[in-house]
């Protein structure tokens, strides 16, 4: 059983603290972004992955799609927040899709910490694995509270957009970057941090880490009395590892930015180590590599800082745009690109 990506002929829409991103792609052996757009959000419009101000989000979406009509109106929306529950389940092997769906729902009712009548439930089939009890069909179940899904969907529909589907942002990240053969930790650091452990069979573990570039920018803005957009720019100007006193500019602000970045990378590394330890304690294979994507790839030496803290090789990877995008950084639309496609078994 193998997995391949195919285009859905929809626009991927990623909504996170501080920004919204949309992308249309083509798939021809690999994924290429053809059209994309990004817009900033005011603080607290989206908080920790949940909608804080639905009216403001709707207006931002209206503006983005009005200014970029070539994106169309049909979207696939990514979600990511701490209230989403992801669990691997091992079931007896089944060839009938309806039987599998019924078995997943039955066991999910026992395993998940929320009533199923208040949840939206989906799952990803990982195929047959060998266990001490014999062959089992592993599925990764995703459950989200219905009210959280409805708050996102309501804002999107109010903007005049048609929702083709809603997906976990972490799954989109893996689709966009392409799964590696060996277990790999994928990390997208932007408004918040999506992390997932996956191999060629699919995603076996995922969670959200609260530390992201947006929280670091907010910290810089508060400490240095700067507007938030300017604080975001300072993060990418100063970066990590280089001596801040050698920075060509405001040395005092540069030193504070370095302090915030150093602290943020240490906190993020702690979250990543916890996730790696948890994954391995649950029987997962050791992870030998980290793939970093998202806006953090544009912060100088961010990957090197993570590698230093984790003691694991960190590779930067973003979606391919082949120079087609003007004024849009591919690092900002990698997750949106993954949402614009779907994964099929073959």
Secondary structure, 3 states (H helix, E strand, C coil): CCEEEEECCCEEEEEECCEEEEEEEEECCCEEEEEEEEEECCCCCEECCEECCHHHHHHHHHHHHHHCHHHCCEEEEEECCCCCEEEEEEECCCCCHHHHHHHHHHHHHHHCCCCHHHEEEEEEEEEEEEECCEEEEEEEEEEEEHHHHHHHHHHHHHCCCEEEEEEEHHHHHHHHHCCCCCCEEEEEECCCEEEEEEECCEEEEEEEECCCHHHHHHHHHHHHCCCHHHHHHHHHHHCCCCCHHHCCCCHHHHHHHHHHHHHHHHHHHHHHHHHHHHHHHCCCCCCCEEEEECHHHHCCCHHHHHHHHHCCEEEECCCECCCCCCCCCHHHCHHHHHHCEEEEEC
